[in-house]
């Protein structure tokens, strides 16, 4: 696995291993990237950023499993916070396009979940810097929430929680809409969804929904 230990994904080494082992190789690379990215030389990161963004965003469509998509999202958000932010809105919009996709097949679900996870990671890490895209992003997530299956509902709610945490008071305009959509899932059959609802429905959102004159 030493070949996976580089700032850029070793695509040549990846191509030479069997398809069954590629997810493990990619996960190992993402783990390594998670450790070294924060300590890497910023100049070196910026020089490789364009290629690194291409590699990471390309993995969104590779049907990553839960551990891989979490590391993928964390690394992509960290990359933009350390390096240049020139293309962050372009990448955010790419994720939103994936979330908007009407493909509800099981085969496409991991890709959609990866995009949702990335959106949450972006706002958690960069917060108000992404404020101009906030209304569209929240609206997109809430629309997707209505038709998502249980795993998707849980992931979307967790992403919304991160969006709210990252934006703080700047997200107040959407508190009421988020609460109205989330509270209908308090009796969801999935425990994971119910737990996610509890986390995304803090007192400020409750107050905004029930006492609008005071919010």
Secondary structure, DSSP 4 states (H G I P E B T S, - for coil): -GGG-SSS--HHHHHHS-HHHHHHHHHHHHHHHHHHGGGS-HHHHHHHHHHHHHHHHHHHTT---HHHHHHHHHHHHHHHHHS--TTHHHHHHHHHHHHH-----HHHHHHHHHHHHHHHHHHHHHGGGGGGGHHHHHHHHHHHHHH--HHHHHHHHHHHHHHHHHHGGGGGGGHHHHHHHHHTTTT-S-HHHHHHHHHH--HHHHHHHH-GGG-
